[in-house]
């Protein structure tokens, strides 16, 4: 029987986010795709995730907002997780500047027709070598449109409610591996640096040279190799 590997995607993403990683992983793992629970409260999210992950000592992969939700869950229900992988995510609060920007995005989504992000917008979220990757661009746009306005607003608002999990992570003894792009503008690298300064042997880091935030689509082989080593 294959070991189960759980995934939680990021804002306006679903299991298609993992589509390029799956071929590398499916021979070793049973891949189980969860979604970010539809609530603003991370305690409620954790309760829902706890109901979905039936076993103790499971491996969990979380991306971006789903990474924060995964980290929050792992701290609330430590018996459920044997190892957590955070992709393009941290346990920091959202900056006021970022909250203001996202409030403006919510207002715009209500005032104008809901539409997929433009190619120029997507280029700020992917590696420059993927600018001509029409399949990747289509995946990102399709996920966004299929999840819709209600999910968009709910998930944006959830980012306003984050707390700083740094001390809780430092005091937690469960294995944690953080994988992120060195020039990813959406990842709080200061939070990661603070964690690196205080890290114990249970926390490891992989920094990829890229501006990409969507690293599961941009670097599926590299990330999968990390998951396969454990």
N, C-alpha and C positions, 0 to 999 in steps of 0.2 A: 504494500500500500504506500502510495506517495505521501510525503509530508505536505501539509497544507501551507500555502503562502497567501496571505491576505493583502489586499491592496485598497487604499482609499485615495481617490484622485483629488485634484485641486479645484479651484473656483471655475465653474462652467466647463468642467471636464467629466467624462464618464469612462467606462472601461476601454473605449477606443484609445485613450491616452497610453495604455499599456500594450497596444497591438503590435508594436515593433519589438517589444521585449519578450512577448509570449513565446515565439518560436525558440528562443534560447533557453527558456526556463521550463517548458512544459514536459520535458522528458524526466526531470527530477522532481518537480513540484506539481501538486494539484493547485491550480491558480483560482482564487476565489475573489471576485470583484465586488466590493462594496461601494456605496455612494456616500457623500457627505450627508448626514441626516438633515432633514428639512426643519431646522430650528435655529434660533439665535443663541441658545444657551449651551455652552460647552459641557456642562454637567448632564444636560438632557441628551446631547450628542453621545456622550460616553455611555449613558445607560442604554441607548439604542444599539451602539456598537457592541456593547457587552452581551446583548441578546443575540446578536448576529454571529459573534465569534464564540462558538460553543465550548471549545476546548481550552484548557489551560496550556501555558507555555507554547503559544503560537508565534510565528514570525509575521511581522506586519510591516508593510511598505506604505509610507504616506508621502504625498506630493503637495508642496505649497500649502494652501489652506488646509488641505487634507492631512498634511504633515503635522501642522499645529494640532489639529483635532486628534491625530494619532498619538502625539506626544502627551497631550492632556489625558487621553484615555489610558495610556500606559502608566501614567502616574497615579491615576485614580483606581485602576484595576491591575496592579503589578503582577498578580498571579497569572493573568491571561497572556502575558507577553514574555517570550524567551529572548527575543531580540527585535529591536525596532530600527528601521532604516528610514531616515528623513531625507527626502530628495527636494532640493531647492526650497528648504524650509528652515525656520528657527522657532524658538519658543519666546520670542520677544513680543512686546506690545506694538501696535501700529502707531507710527508717528502722527502727530496732529496734522502735519502737512499731507500725509497719505490719506488720513481720514477725510480731510477737506476735499481732496481730489476725488475720492470715491463718493462723497456726498454729491458732488457735481455730476458724476457719472450717473447716479441714481436719478437725479432731477432730469437729466437729459434723456434717460431711458423712458421717463414718463411723458415728457413733452414731445418726443419725436417717435417715429415708427421704430420699433425694435428691430435691429439689424445686426448682422454678423460683423465682427471687427474687420477693418480694412486690411489690405495686404501691408500697407505701410505700418499699421499698428502691430500686426503680427510680426513684422521684421524686428520690432523692438523686443520680442519675446523669444526669438529663436537664434541659432547660430548663423553667422553670415554665410557659411557654406551651404545653408539650407534655403537661402532666399529664392532659389529656383525650384524648390521641392514642392511641386503642385499638390502632391498627395498629402503632405504634411499640412500645408495651408488649408486644404479642403477638410481634413480631419478637425482642425481647430475651429474652423468656421461652422462646420456641421454640428459639432458638439454644442457650441454656443447657441445656435438657433434651436436645436432640438430640446435643450434644457429650458429655454424660454425666459421671459421677463421676470416671472415670479421667483424663480430659482436665483436669477441674477441679483435681484434686490435682496432676497433673504441672505444669500452668501456674502454680499457686500456688507450688509449690516452686521453680520457675524464677526467680520474682521474688526469692527469697532469695539468689540467686547473682550478682546484678548487681554490676558494678564501676563506679566513677565514670569516665566517658568524656570529661570536660571537656577535659583537656589534649590528648587525641588529636583531639578535634573542632577545637580552636583551631589545632592544627598541620596540619589537613587543609585542602586547597584546593578540595575539591569543593563545588559549590553546595548549600546546605541552607536549607530554609524551614520554620520551626516555626510551627504554627498551634494556638492553645490558647485556652481560656476563662479570663477574668481571675479568676473565682471558682471554678475547678475545684479541688476539694480533693485530687484524686488526682494533680495535676501539681505537680512540685517547681519552683515559680516562683523560688525562690532560685537554683537551678541555671541557670534561663533568664536571670535577671538577671546572674549572673556571666558568662555567655556573651555577653550584650549588651554588658557593659563591655569585653570583650576582642574583640568581634566584628570580623571583616574584611568586606570588601565581598561576599564569597561567602555570608554568612549573613544571612538576613532573617527577620523575625518579623511575624506577624499575631495580634493579641490581640482576641478576640471578647468582648463584654460578656455574660457568661452564667455560670451555675453549672454548666452542662452538661459532662459528660465525654464523652458520646456525640455529639460534634459532627458526625460523618458523617451521622447520622440527623437531628439537629436543624437543621443548617445546610448541607444538601447543595448548594444553589445558590451560596451565598457561597464555599464551599470549591472547588467546581467552577470557578467563575470565575477563581480563582487559578491552578488547574491549566491552564486554557485560555489564559491569558495567555502562558505559556512556550512 
